[in-house]
Amino acid sequence: MIRLFVAVEIEDVGSWRRILEFRDAVASCAIDGGIKPVEDENIHITLRFIGEVPEHYLPRIVECLRVVENFESFRMVIRGTGAFPNIARPRVVWVGIGEGADALRRIRSSFEGCLKPLAKEDREEFVPHITVARIKGRYRPECLAAYLKKYESVDFGASPVTQVKLKRSQLTPRGPIYTDVSVFRLKAHGGA
């Protein structure tokens, strides 16, 4: 069995660094490690969580994802913050996507039908976001609320989206290790 997901990474280093600053601020609200920050190298947007699948599904999954190569590269604006399910009872702290969110939704829709029989069912509506931390235990609610308020309309910058990746997730006690299985390049903007 292999655990897979489809991701878009933050290609602009300046934007990525600003996301890490917010993540570190959020993590500072933890009590006894109650907030688990996402590792620097694991910051990304999950387009689709596929889940645990038999390894022989891999060629079919790769085939499904090839459709993204028909899309042109684009720019996404990384803006705002929040928490799922809500700020009062946060489980996941995230950074949002402004401009470019619709393009991410279109890319996801393009392969969704093909992946359906091969992937874990996805009941949630797709909301493009970057998970920066997970609440696992105790934290200072007033501290977290203050950072979420401070950053709620911050512009973290713009990042190009030139590729979509199929990634493997191996769970370890120290956190997940992600490795690229396949990289799908989008068409150069304005080019063929």
C-alpha positions as CSV (number, residue, x, y, z in Angstrom):
1,M,0.0,0.0,0.0
2,I,1.1,3.5,-0.7
3,R,-0.3,6.8,0.8
4,L,-0.7,9.5,-1.9
5,F,-1.9,13.0,-2.3
6,V,-1.9,15.7,-5.1
7,A,-0.2,19.0,-4.2
8,V,0.8,22.4,-5.3
9,E,3.9,23.8,-3.6
10,I,4.8,27.5,-2.9
11,E,7.3,28.3,-5.6
12,D,8.0,31.9,-4.4
13,V,10.6,31.9,-1.6
14,G,9.5,35.3,-0.2
15,S,5.9,34.1,0.2
16,W,7.0,30.8,1.6
17,R,9.1,32.6,4.3
18,R,6.2,34.9,5.3
19,I,4.0,31.7,5.7
20,L,6.7,30.2,8.0
21,E,6.8,33.4,10.1
22,F,3.0,33.1,10.6
23,R,3.4,29.4,11.4
24,D,6.1,30.1,14.0
25,A,3.9,32.8,15.6
26,V,1.0,30.3,15.8
27,A,3.3,27.6,17.3
28,S,4.4,30.0,20.0
29,C,0.9,29.8,21.4
30,A,1.4,26.1,22.3
31,I,1.5,24.7,25.8
32,D,3.6,21.5,26.2
33,G,3.7,21.0,22.4
34,G,-0.1,21.2,22.0
35,I,0.3,22.8,18.5
36,K,2.1,20.8,15.8
37,P,3.6,23.1,13.2
38,V,3.9,21.8,9.6
39,E,7.6,21.2,8.7
40,D,9.2,23.8,6.4
41,E,9.6,21.4,3.6
42,N,6.0,20.1,3.9
43,I,4.2,23.4,3.4
44,H,1.9,23.0,0.4
45,I,-1.7,23.1,-0.9
46,T,-3.4,19.7,-1.0
47,L,-5.4,19.6,-4.2
48,R,-6.6,16.0,-3.5
49,F,-5.9,13.5,-0.7
50,I,-5.9,10.1,-2.4
51,G,-5.2,8.0,0.7
52,E,-3.8,4.5,1.0
53,V,-4.0,2.6,-2.3
54,P,-2.4,-0.6,-3.7
55,E,0.9,0.2,-5.4
56,H,-0.4,-1.2,-8.7
57,Y,-2.9,1.7,-8.9
58,L,0.0,4.1,-9.4
59,P,0.2,4.0,-13.3
60,R,-3.6,4.7,-13.5
61,I,-3.4,7.5,-11.0
62,V,-0.5,9.1,-13.0
63,E,-2.6,8.7,-16.2
64,C,-5.5,10.5,-14.5
65,L,-3.3,13.4,-13.5
66,R,-1.8,14.0,-16.9
67,V,-4.8,16.1,-17.8
68,V,-3.3,19.0,-15.7
69,E,-0.6,19.4,-18.3
70,N,-3.3,21.0,-20.5
71,F,-3.5,23.9,-18.1
72,E,-1.5,27.1,-18.4
73,S,0.7,28.1,-15.5
74,F,-0.8,31.0,-13.4
75,R,-0.2,33.1,-10.4
76,M,-1.8,32.7,-7.0
77,V,-2.1,35.3,-4.3
78,I,-1.6,34.0,-0.8
79,R,-3.8,36.0,1.5
80,G,-5.5,35.8,4.9
81,T,-5.6,33.2,7.6
82,G,-8.2,31.1,9.5
83,A,-8.9,27.8,11.3
84,F,-11.0,24.7,10.6
85,P,-13.6,24.0,11.7
86,N,-13.7,27.5,13.2
87,I,-11.6,29.9,15.3
88,A,-13.5,29.0,18.5
89,R,-12.6,25.3,18.2
90,P,-9.6,25.2,15.9
91,R,-8.1,21.9,14.8
92,V,-6.2,23.1,11.7
93,V,-4.7,26.6,11.2
94,W,-4.3,27.7,7.6
95,V,-3.2,30.5,5.2
96,G,-5.7,31.2,2.4
97,I,-5.5,31.6,-1.3
98,G,-7.1,34.7,-3.0
99,E,-6.6,35.1,-6.7
100,G,-5.8,31.8,-8.3
101,A,-8.2,29.8,-6.1
102,D,-10.6,29.2,-9.0
103,A,-7.8,27.9,-11.2
104,L,-6.8,25.5,-8.5
105,R,-10.5,24.3,-8.3
106,R,-10.6,23.9,-12.1
107,I,-7.4,21.8,-12.1
108,R,-8.8,19.6,-9.3
109,S,-12.1,19.2,-11.1
110,S,-10.2,18.1,-14.3
111,F,-9.0,14.9,-12.7
112,E,-11.6,14.3,-10.0
113,G,-13.9,12.0,-12.1
114,C,-10.9,9.8,-13.3
115,L,-9.5,9.5,-9.7
116,K,-12.9,8.7,-8.0
117,P,-12.7,4.9,-8.3
118,L,-9.1,4.9,-7.3
119,A,-9.1,7.3,-4.3
120,K,-10.5,7.7,-0.8
121,E,-13.9,9.4,-1.1
122,D,-13.7,13.2,-0.5
123,R,-16.8,14.4,1.3
124,E,-15.5,17.9,2.1
125,E,-15.9,20.8,-0.3
126,F,-12.5,21.8,-1.7
127,V,-11.3,25.0,-0.2
128,P,-7.8,25.9,-1.4
129,H,-5.6,26.5,1.7
130,I,-2.1,25.9,3.1
131,T,-2.2,24.1,6.4
132,V,0.5,25.5,8.7
133,A,-0.3,23.9,12.1
134,R,-2.5,21.3,13.8
135,I,-3.9,21.7,17.2
136,K,-3.2,18.5,19.0
137,G,-3.4,19.5,22.7
138,R,-3.2,22.5,25.0
139,Y,-2.6,26.1,23.7
140,R,-3.3,29.6,24.8
141,P,-6.5,30.6,23.0
142,E,-6.1,34.3,23.4
143,C,-2.6,34.1,21.9
144,L,-3.9,32.1,18.9
145,A,-6.9,34.4,18.4
146,A,-4.6,37.4,18.5
147,Y,-2.3,36.0,15.7
148,L,-5.3,34.9,13.6
149,K,-6.7,38.4,13.9
150,K,-3.4,40.1,13.2
151,Y,-2.8,38.1,10.0
152,E,-6.5,37.6,8.9
153,S,-6.1,40.0,5.9
154,V,-2.3,39.9,5.4
155,D,-1.0,39.5,1.9
156,F,1.7,36.9,2.0
157,G,2.7,37.5,-1.6
158,A,2.1,35.9,-5.0
159,S,3.5,32.7,-6.2
160,P,3.6,31.1,-9.6
161,V,2.0,27.7,-10.1
162,T,4.0,26.0,-12.8
163,Q,3.6,22.3,-11.7
164,V,1.3,19.9,-9.8
165,K,2.9,17.0,-7.9
166,L,1.8,13.5,-7.0
167,K,3.4,12.9,-3.6
168,R,3.8,10.0,-1.3
169,S,3.3,10.5,2.4
170,Q,5.2,8.2,4.8
171,L,4.0,8.6,8.4
172,T,6.8,8.6,11.0
173,P,6.8,9.4,14.8
174,R,8.7,12.7,13.9
175,G,6.1,13.7,11.3
176,P,5.3,12.8,7.7
177,I,8.0,12.5,5.0
178,Y,6.8,13.6,1.6
179,T,8.5,12.5,-1.6
180,D,7.6,13.3,-5.2
181,V,6.2,10.4,-7.2
182,S,5.4,12.3,-10.4
183,V,5.6,16.0,-11.5
184,F,3.2,17.4,-14.0
185,R,4.3,20.7,-15.6
186,L,1.7,23.2,-16.6
187,K,2.1,25.0,-20.0
188,A,4.1,28.2,-20.0
189,H,1.7,31.1,-19.7
190,G,0.8,32.4,-23.1
191,G,2.8,29.6,-24.8
192,A,1.9,26.2,-26.3
